[in-house]
Amino acid sequence: MSFQMRSRESKRLGPTRYGFVAQEVEQVLPNLVHGSGDQHRGLVYQDLLAVLTLAMKEQEKAIQESDAEVIEAQREVQSLLEQADMLERYLDEYEAGTPAEASELPSLF
């Protein structure tokens, strides 16, 4: 969320600031919120920074693992496409009446 604080003396708005709603953070990470009941609640931002940094590291690791899986799947798809092309060529040769000898056919698998 964004907000602007008013100075006590001049009642002017200060620069736009950004933060979190303590009550929302409290639902997930109650140890990071101080104040309770009707009191003004606040966040321990230095602890929140550590939690967010660890979460980002875990997310980056998950992304890297997903990327590796995608690359492997792309390789498998490419291999299957090449095999399909080869089979199609052999079928075309067979239908044209010039089939290759079995000993000339490379192993597909």
N, C-alpha and C positions, 0 to 999 in steps of 0.2 A: 504494500500500500504506500501511497505517497501522502505527505502532509506538509503544512507550513506552520511553524510555531510563531505565536505573537510575542513580541517583547513586552515585558511587564510595564516598562516606562512609557513607551511611545505607542503601544498597541499596534505597531506595524508588523506586517507579515515578514518573516525571515525567508531564507532560501528554501526551496523544496527539498524535503528530506524523504528518505525511504526506510521502511521498516516492516515489521510483522505485527499482526494483532496477537497480543499475548494470550488471549483466551483461546485462539485457534491453535497456537503452538502448545499450549498447556494440555490440550486433548491428546497430543502425540508424545510430547516430551515434557512432562510436568516438572522435572527437575531443573529445567531452564527458566522457569518463571518464578519471580518473587512477588509477594503480596498475595492475599487471599480474601475471600468474602467480598465485602464492599470496598476493600482497599484498592487503590490504584495498583495495577499490575505492571510489571516490567520484565524485560528479558535480560538474561545474562548472555550478551552477544558474543563474548569471547568463547564461551562454551558452545554456543550455536555454530560459530565459525568452524570449530573442530568437528562437530557432527556433520556439517554440510561438506566439509573437505573429505571426510571418510566416505560419505555417501557418493561423492563425485568419483573417488578412486574406485569404488566398487562398481559404479556404473560404467566407468571407462573400461574396466576389466571385462565386464559383460559385453560391451560393444565390441571389444577386440575379439572375444571368443565368437561372437555372432559373425563378425567379418570373416574369420577363418572358416567357419562353417559355410558361409556363402561362397567363398572362393573354392572350397572343396566341391560344393554342389555344382558350381559353374564348370569345373574341370570334368566332373562326371557327365554333365550334360553334353559338353563338347565331345567327349569320348563316344557317347552314345550317338551323337549326330554323325560323327565320322564312321561309326560302324553301320549306321543306317544308309549313309551314302555308298559305302562299299557294297552292301547287300543289294542296293538298288542297281548299281553298275553290274553286278553279277546276274541279277535278274534280267536286266536289259540284254546282256550278252546271251543268256540262255534263251530268251524269247527270240533273239535274232538268229539263233541256230548256231552260235559259236561259243558254246559253254567252255569254260576253262576246265582243265583236268582237276580232279580233286587234290592232287599233289601240288597244284599251282595255287590253290586257294590258301591265303594266310589264315591263321587262327584268329577268330574274332574275339575270343574270350581268354 
